[in-house]
Amino acid sequence: MAYRESFYRFLMTQRDPDSTDEVAQFANNAQHDQTFPKQAQDYEEISDYLELNAGYLPSMSIFDHAYQLYLDKMNY
C-alpha cells in the first residue's frame, strides 16, 4: 500500500489566516489544537475526535468537505 499523508498534514496546507473560506478557517484553528490526532487518516477516528473536542468547528459539514478534498488529493 502506498504512503498516504495524514489528514492533519493535508489540512495544514489549507491554512490561510486572511481567508474567509471555511476549510481555511478550520485549518487555522486546528493548527492550535494540541490534541488533534495528527497521524490519523481514518474518517471515523477524526470525526469522532472533532465531535467531542473541536468547539472551534461550527459545523461537521466543513470537516466533511475538507476530508473529501483530502481524499481527492490522495486519489482515494
C-alpha positions as CSV (number, residue, x, y, z in Angstrom):
1,M,0.0,0.0,0.0
2,A,1.3,3.4,-1.0
3,Y,2.2,6.0,1.6
4,R,-0.7,8.4,2.4
5,E,-0.1,11.6,4.4
6,S,-2.2,12.2,7.5
7,F,-5.3,14.3,7.2
8,Y,-3.8,16.8,9.6
9,R,-0.7,17.3,7.4
10,F,-3.0,17.8,4.4
11,L,-5.2,20.2,6.4
12,M,-2.2,22.3,7.3
13,T,-1.7,23.0,3.6
14,Q,-5.1,24.7,3.6
15,R,-4.2,27.3,6.2
16,D,-4.7,31.0,5.2
17,P,-5.1,33.5,8.1
18,D,-6.5,36.1,5.6
19,S,-9.1,33.8,4.1
20,T,-12.8,33.6,5.0
21,D,-13.0,30.1,3.4
22,E,-14.5,27.6,5.9
23,V,-11.8,25.0,5.3
24,A,-9.0,27.6,5.7
25,Q,-10.5,28.7,9.0
26,F,-10.8,25.1,10.1
27,A,-7.1,24.6,9.3
28,N,-6.1,27.8,11.0
29,N,-7.9,26.7,14.2
30,A,-6.8,23.0,14.0
31,Q,-3.2,24.2,13.9
32,H,-3.6,25.4,17.5
33,D,-5.4,22.2,18.7
34,Q,-2.7,20.4,20.7
35,T,-4.6,17.2,20.9
36,F,-5.7,16.9,17.3
37,P,-5.0,13.3,16.1
38,K,-2.1,14.4,13.9
39,Q,-1.2,10.9,12.4
40,A,-4.8,9.9,11.7
41,Q,-6.1,9.1,8.2
42,D,-9.3,7.4,9.1
43,Y,-12.6,9.4,8.7
44,E,-14.3,7.9,11.7
45,E,-11.4,8.4,14.1
46,I,-11.0,12.1,13.1
47,S,-14.8,12.7,13.0
48,D,-15.2,11.2,16.5
49,Y,-12.4,13.4,17.8
50,L,-13.8,16.6,16.3
51,E,-17.4,15.9,17.5
52,L,-16.1,15.7,21.1
53,N,-13.3,18.2,21.1
54,A,-13.4,20.8,18.4
55,G,-15.5,23.7,19.7
56,Y,-13.8,25.8,17.0
57,L,-15.5,23.8,14.2
58,P,-19.0,25.3,13.7
59,S,-20.3,22.5,11.5
60,M,-19.2,19.0,10.8
61,S,-20.1,19.6,7.1
62,I,-16.9,21.7,7.0
63,F,-14.9,18.7,8.1
64,D,-16.7,16.5,5.5
65,H,-15.8,18.9,2.8
66,A,-12.2,19.1,3.9
67,Y,-12.0,15.3,4.1
68,Q,-13.3,15.0,0.6
69,L,-10.6,17.4,-0.6
70,Y,-8.1,15.2,1.2
71,L,-9.4,12.0,-0.5
72,D,-9.3,13.7,-3.9
73,K,-5.7,14.8,-3.3
74,M,-4.8,11.3,-2.2
75,N,-6.6,9.7,-5.2
76,Y,-8.8,7.5,-3.0
